[in-house]
Amino acid sequence: MVALIRKNSLYLGADSAGPRFAACLSILRSCRLARINPADYLTDITPTLIRWRQRQRARLPTPDLADLTPKRWAAERHDSIRSAC
């Protein structure tokens, strides 16, 4: 898979695609290091990011994005699972 990503990343199509691609790979790697499923993480945090962007556009106070990192997300989710048991 790594070789395929390296080959495909040579042709991103636009100048702005490079940083976005790098951000996506960074998120996936952070999830892997935190030992969480990237699909679960992205499914849970995507609505939060959409609301954050809407609040930012409306110039309303926004929550800290550092709370949405995979490591903090996993710790928070682990605590909520433990308290539900």
C-alpha positions in Angstrom: 0.0 0.0 0.0 2.8 2.4 0.8 4.3 1.9 -2.7 0.9 2.7 -4.2 0.5 5.8 -2.2 4.0 7.0 -3.2 3.3 6.4 -6.8 -0.1 8.1 -6.8 1.1 11.0 -4.8 3.4 12.1 -7.6 0.3 13.3 -9.5 -1.9 15.2 -7.2 -3.5 17.3 -9.9 -3.4 20.7 -8.3 -1.0 22.8 -6.2 -3.4 23.0 -3.3 -3.9 19.2 -3.3 -0.4 18.5 -1.8 -0.9 20.1 1.6 -4.4 18.5 1.8 -3.0 15.1 0.9 -0.3 15.5 3.5 -2.9 16.5 6.2 -4.9 13.4 5.4 -1.9 11.1 5.7 -0.9 12.9 8.9 -4.4 12.2 10.4 -4.2 8.5 9.3 -0.8 8.1 10.8 -1.8 9.8 14.1 -4.8 7.4 14.3 -2.5 4.4 13.7 -0.1 5.6 16.4 -3.0 6.0 18.8 -4.2 2.5 17.9 -7.7 3.7 16.8 -9.7 2.9 13.7 -9.4 6.0 11.4 -12.9 5.4 10.0 -14.4 5.5 13.5 -12.4 8.6 14.3 -13.4 10.5 11.1 -17.0 9.4 11.4 -17.2 10.9 14.9 -15.3 14.1 14.4 -16.5 15.2 10.9 -19.8 16.7 12.2 -17.8 18.5 14.9 -15.5 19.9 12.3 -18.4 21.1 10.2 -20.0 22.9 13.1 -16.6 24.4 14.0 -16.2 25.8 10.5 -19.8 27.2 10.6 -19.1 28.9 13.9 -15.8 30.3 12.6 -17.5 31.7 9.5 -20.2 33.3 11.7 -17.3 34.8 13.9 -18.6 33.0 17.0 -16.3 31.5 19.6 -15.0 28.1 18.5 -13.8 25.2 20.7 -10.1 24.3 20.8 -9.2 22.0 17.9 -6.5 20.4 20.0 -9.2 18.5 21.8 -10.0 16.7 18.5 -6.6 15.1 18.0 -6.7 11.3 17.7 -4.8 10.8 20.9 -7.2 13.0 23.0 -10.2 11.6 21.1 -9.1 8.1 22.0 -8.6 9.0 25.7 -12.0 10.7 25.9 -13.7 7.8 24.2 -11.9 5.3 26.5 -13.1 7.2 29.6 -16.7 7.3 28.3 -16.7 3.6 27.5 -15.3 2.7 30.9 -17.9 4.8 32.7 -20.7 3.2 30.7 -19.7 -0.3 31.8 
